[in-house]
Amino acid sequence: MSWSDDGKTLAIGVHDANVNGENTGHVRVYKNNSGVWNQVGVDINGEKEGDWFGYSVSLSNDGTTVAIGAKRNHGRNGKNSGHVRVYKNNLGVWKQVGADIDGESEGDWSGYSVSLSGDGATVAIGAVLNSGNGNNSGHVRVYKNRSGVWTQVGQNIDGKATKDYFGASVSLSNNGTVLAIGAHQGGRPSGYVSVYKNVSGNWLQIGDAIVGESVGNFSGWNLSLSSDGSIVAIGAYMNNDKGVRYSYVRAYQNRSNTWIQKGADIDGKTTGYDVSGFNSISLSGNDTIILIGAYEKNSGNNKQTLAINYVRVYKYKDSLNIWNKQKYI
């Protein structure tokens, strides 16, 4: 799911929709007109059976461009190599921009995550099962639309080690020059997030990686970068403190290339089975509001017999350096 900057356009991916065969997937885009959500154009369907098209989606600021990941597409580079397609709304018709952006090799799951720049001209793509730096180390590639052709910007950005699953989450700054990447099983497996800046065509890391609190945190499963790339919000949905399992979200600010935590941890509930930050995290354009999507199960087992989905909204209070809860939706 992805929103436009003004919150009036929404893209929803259903990766297991049976359109052109089982689990083809599709994406629908809706626009809010006077309080009524109307679909924009027709469904954007996956290419073929088993694609999981719509597993990841990202809208441009104005909601007229959408990037869609199909992590299990059998593209020109092999089975489950994955691909991403970008579409532009032209008078209510979704037309593909350029060719498919295919994964590098068989089994990459390219398109596991996607993020568009504000103008929709740059897209970051995560391929969590790429093995360029060890089995399932993962990598991220960034592409820019140059006269209708998707051209890679800079080098592949590789995970550090085997089974990092680097690229599980990606988030671009508004201008597409700063990129945050999550590796939720990196660090064995506390998880980590690395932030990069495009300098003269090369992706250079900003500061050290931001590492999860403890083993098993899955920090970096979800994240959101501020519009200027100076603040990143990170979800860790498998935190376990003194035998009590709950999730947390942390925000960090770049100060002279050092990532300093901004405010205290935003903890999920310490009762039940709260998974805050699992579904989504979103920073507002002015960096003072965080929206956290979560679900809560009725027990700690793996049987999802009852799940309550909700969103919590927090606003940063500078004088106290804390995130105050504003709404529970």
Secondary structure, 3 states (H helix, E strand, C coil): CEECCCCCEEEEEECCCCCCCCCCCEEEEEEEECCEEEECCCCEECCCCCCCEEEEEEECCCCCEEEEEECCCCECCECCCCEEEEEEEECCEEEECCCCEECCCCCCCEEEEEEECCCCCEEEEEECCCCCCCCCCCEEEEEEEECCEEEECCCCEECCCCCCCCCCEEEECCCCCEEEEEECCCCCCCCEEEEEEEECCEEEECCCCEECCCCCCCEEEEEEECCCCCEEEEEECCCEECCEECCEEEEEEEECCEEEECCCCEECCCCCEEEEEEEEEEECCCCCEEEEEEEEECCCCCCCCCEEEEEEEEEEECCCCEEEEEEEC
